[in-house]
Amino acid sequence: MAKIRHIAIKVEDQEKAAEFYKKTFGMSEAWRGPVRDDGNRAIYLTDGYINMAVLPARGGREGIDHFGFQVENMEDTLKTAQAAGAKSEADTKPRDGRFAEMGVHDPTGQLVDVTVHGWKF
């Protein structure tokens, strides 16, 4: 069975949001991404089981951006997603070891990351 292992939120004040989750729920900071040209970077938190990326909203909508499942078989999962009404073909993700291998959009368009290897920091 697939298991949710990752969630990403977008916020304007990443430091404030990260501190909230650390203080309120005991999450720990696992890693910070590189600073981008706009001065922002991702902050990765974990509870030891599920990780959460706190991403910059950059003036866009704040809230849940995507979530991710760890699966046993990528090919079977993507075939099932298409048969169940995935909105588009799966997209390949960056492969630097931290990110999902693929992304699929559910029937409403919600992005769902899919990985066999899990998320690493």
C-alpha positions in Angstrom: 0.0 0.0 0.0 1.2 3.5 -0.8 2.0 5.7 2.2 1.9 9.5 2.5 5.5 10.6 3.3 5.7 14.2 2.2 3.7 17.4 2.2 4.6 20.9 0.9 3.1 24.1 1.9 3.6 27.6 0.4 3.8 30.6 2.8 4.9 34.2 2.7 6.9 34.1 6.0 8.8 30.8 5.9 10.7 31.4 9.1 7.5 32.1 11.1 5.8 29.0 9.6 8.7 26.7 10.2 9.0 27.9 13.8 5.3 27.3 14.3 5.6 23.7 13.2 8.8 23.1 15.2 7.4 24.6 18.5 3.8 23.4 18.2 4.3 19.9 16.9 8.0 19.1 17.8 9.1 18.9 14.1 12.8 19.3 13.5 14.6 21.1 10.7 16.1 18.6 8.4 17.6 20.8 5.7 17.5 24.1 3.9 17.7 24.4 0.2 20.0 26.8 -1.6 19.1 30.5 -1.6 17.6 31.4 -5.0 17.9 34.6 -6.9 14.9 36.0 -5.2 16.4 35.4 -1.7 14.0 32.5 -0.9 14.8 28.9 -0.2 12.9 25.8 0.9 12.9 24.8 4.5 12.5 21.1 5.1 11.0 19.8 8.4 10.4 16.3 9.6 8.7 14.4 12.4 10.9 11.5 11.7 8.3 9.8 9.6 6.8 12.4 7.2 8.6 15.4 5.9 7.3 18.8 5.1 8.7 21.4 2.7 8.0 25.0 3.7 8.2 26.8 0.3 8.0 30.5 -0.6 4.6 31.6 -1.8 6.1 34.5 -3.8 2.9 36.5 -3.7 0.8 33.5 -4.7 -1.7 31.4 -2.8 -0.6 30.2 0.6 -1.5 26.7 1.8 -0.9 23.1 0.7 0.9 23.0 -2.6 1.3 19.2 -3.0 1.8 16.0 -1.1 3.7 12.9 -1.9 3.2 9.1 -1.7 5.9 6.5 -1.4 4.9 3.5 -3.6 6.3 0.0 -4.2 6.1 0.1 -8.0 6.2 3.3 -10.0 5.0 1.8 -13.3 1.9 0.1 -11.8 1.0 3.2 -9.8 1.2 5.5 -12.8 -0.9 3.0 -14.9 -3.5 2.9 -12.1 -3.5 6.7 -11.8 -4.2 7.1 -15.6 -7.0 4.5 -15.4 -8.5 6.2 -12.4 -8.7 9.6 -14.1 -5.3 11.4 -13.7 -5.6 14.8 -15.3 -2.5 14.5 -17.4 0.6 12.4 -18.1 3.0 12.1 -15.2 5.9 14.5 -15.1 9.5 13.6 -14.3 10.9 15.4 -11.2 14.5 16.5 -10.5 16.7 13.6 -9.4 19.0 15.0 -6.8 18.0 12.5 -4.1 15.5 14.7 -2.2 12.6 14.8 -4.5 10.1 12.4 -5.9 10.8 10.7 -9.2 7.4 11.6 -10.7 4.5 13.9 -10.3 0.9 13.1 -11.3 -2.2 15.3 -11.2 -5.4 13.9 -9.7 -8.7 14.4 -11.5 -9.1 17.9 -9.8 -5.6 18.9 -10.9 -4.0 18.6 -7.4 -0.3 17.7 -7.8 0.8 14.5 -6.1 4.5 13.5 -6.0 5.2 9.8 -6.3 8.5 8.1 -5.3 9.8 4.6 -4.8 12.9 5.7 -2.9 11.3 8.1 -0.4 12.5 11.6 0.5 16.0 12.1 1.7 17.7 15.1 3.4 
